[in-house]
Amino acid sequence: MKLVWFRNDLRLADNPALRHACAGDEPVAALFIISPTQWQQHKMAPIRQRFMFAQVNELGRELAALGIPLHLLRVETFAEVPAALADLCRELGVTQLYANQAIEIDELRRDHTVTAALAEQAVSCHWFNGCCVLPPGRVLTGSGEMFKVFTPFSRAWLKALDEDGFVIHRAPTPRGEPLPWQPLAERAWVDEALGELTPDPRWPVGEAEALRRLNIFLERAVVDYGEQRDFPAIAGTSVLSPYLAAGIISPRQCVAALQQRLGYRPQSKAQPGFVWLNELIWREFYRHLLLLIPTLSMNRPFKPETAALPWSWDPDAFAAWCEGRTGYPIVDAAMRCLNTTGWMHNRLRMIVASFLTKDLHIHWRLGEDYFMSRLIDGDLAANNGGWQWAAGTGADAAPYFRVFNPTTQGQRFDPQGEFIRTWVTELADIPAAYVHQPHDWLRLKRRQDYPAPMVDHAIARVRAIEMFRSLEK
Ligand SMILES: Cc1cc2nc3c(=O)[nH]c(=O)nc-3n(C[C@H](O)[C@H](O)[C@H](O)COP(=O)(O)OP(=O)(O)OC[C@H]3O[C@@H](n4cnc5c(N)ncnc54)[C@H](O)[C@@H]3O)c2cc1C
């Protein structure tokens, strides 16, 4: 018997571990491991957990239809996984385990221990690259090191892809009679500790849904992506991040569909579609970084010298940021959108992360954790990469004195204030001319329902720069 262990790769199509396990006639079973305490320690957002459960349900139903039973194991932490897996392998007569590699440190350690524990009972483990187009670690400098900045990485990545090419694995064909599938919500091990299991109607699951979104984006928006991707009131990006993070769709499927839509693989900024491909390459960059620099998974900055920065941990200021009460409309709109939907536009992620770290001088780790605890697409590599980029501690060519101005960012990327009015309801009736600096207008109207700016940006900016400059002394 072969066992396929599903993790962040909850799909049938283009799943290398599943595909390789299904080669030959030997019976195949599948497994998903629920570890609620570990997930809590990793700050997994409840909305992400619901999304994942809904997809596991879907996957279990589809696997059952192919004659592959999906087993569910519940343990509290990763530490219990090796023993639980060893027991299951004994019970089912498993001789080979198939899985797609993880890149995060706790997951890597878990997988290491699993390999050793299963070897003791002659079960061999086979690991594949299912999370990236090119395997993390494939794209290195001429001297075999990780790139420290993105642009040369992107160039080297494109060259490596030309050299290696890639295949898309088809979903397996039926392996036996269809099996019954009992929905997750009816299982004996379901209890309150698992939280809400019903799916959020805002975020339908399923591989067909992910492909539908991809195709709509490629049809309607990819060609103008370079011009439209920064405007949160426009549907200019794919909103595929929850599906990529849970592995409902693979990055290879995205690249293949992009190539098919354009008739070529874009290689430079001059070509339509390149800017979107480059975002997928950012995703690969951060995954390379996380694998090759394990300290990133341990709360350490990419630039070691920035560990000495005197960050603030002010709980009141942090709470105002979390709840969208900073008095800066674009920041507040973005945070309220995150708190309600579990998702935030990339431009807004950059603005709010810059505001927390450079205007409030609060440690990026608090922001990183808060994002993780709220995002439906929470992903350690991209989240840590994004936070460290914004905080000035990360892999970024820009100097530390790049500090976003939250007012001019709002004016530039939400010029009419459409996005702000949707989320900051106190400002729903404000004229566009005042929406980014509403306080004069609110005073005239004798309204006090929206907070005053909690900091003066000009002063906060200078302090942020001084904070970094002090490191040079
Ligand atoms: C502070 C901060 C935190 C972030 N946290 C996360 C996170 O937890 N999970 C996450 O998936 N992304 C994160 N990002 C990256 C980015 O904001 C989201 O991937 C993007 O907004 C998702 O929207 P989309 O699917 O419409 O992306 P599109 O613009 O359509 O891009 C396609 C895909 O490329 C990937 N991608 C795009 N931009 C980036 C990027 N800058 N870095 C890495 N991958 C990227 C995503 O998988 C995305 O779905 C973060 C960015 C910042 C600045």
The ligand as a Gaussian input file, in Angstrom:
#p B3LYP/6-31G(d) Opt

LIG

0 1
 C        3.246000      42.878000       4.528000
 C        2.855000      41.849000       3.489000
 C        2.362000      40.610000       3.886000
 C        1.993000      39.649000       2.932000
 N        1.510000      38.431000       3.351000
 C        1.182000      37.483000       2.434000
 C        0.702000      36.207000       2.839000
 O        0.596000      35.890000       4.032000
 N        0.346000      35.316000       1.864000
 C        0.459000      35.622000       0.541000
 O        0.112000      34.775000      -0.293000
 N        0.936000      36.802000       0.131000
 C        1.294000      37.746000       1.034000
 N        1.766000      38.962000       0.599000
 C        2.000000      39.177000      -0.833000
 C        0.839000      39.794000      -1.624000
 O        0.334000      40.911000      -0.963000
 C       -0.311000      38.812000      -1.879000
 O        0.194000      37.599000      -2.374000
 C       -1.272000      39.387000      -2.916000
 O       -1.831000      40.582000      -2.447000
 C       -2.362000      38.391000      -3.206000
 O       -3.280000      38.938000      -4.115000
 P       -3.545000      38.258000      -5.513000
 O       -3.776000      36.802000      -5.331000
 O       -4.618000      39.046000      -6.181000
 O       -2.147000      38.471000      -6.222000
 P       -1.719000      38.667000      -7.746000
 O       -1.263000      40.073000      -7.871000
 O       -2.736000      38.184000      -8.691000
 O       -0.413000      37.734000      -7.822000
 C       -0.499000      36.335000      -8.108000
 C        0.088000      35.512000      -6.992000
 O        1.474000      35.792000      -6.844000
 C        1.842000      35.702000      -5.477000
 N        2.320000      37.021000      -5.047000
 C        1.922000      38.234000      -5.503000
 N        2.627000      39.215000      -4.917000
 C        3.489000      38.620000      -4.062000
 C        4.481000      39.100000      -3.181000
 N        4.756000      40.401000      -3.052000
 N        5.145000      38.205000      -2.441000
 C        4.917000      36.882000      -2.549000
 N        3.986000      36.368000      -3.381000
 C        3.288000      37.223000      -4.133000
 C        0.593000      35.334000      -4.697000
 O        0.587000      33.938000      -4.505000
 C       -0.515000      35.794000      -5.625000
 O       -1.728000      35.086000      -5.437000
 C        2.141000      39.943000       1.549000
 C        2.643000      41.198000       1.164000
 C        2.994000      42.140000       2.120000
 C        3.507000      43.478000       1.660000

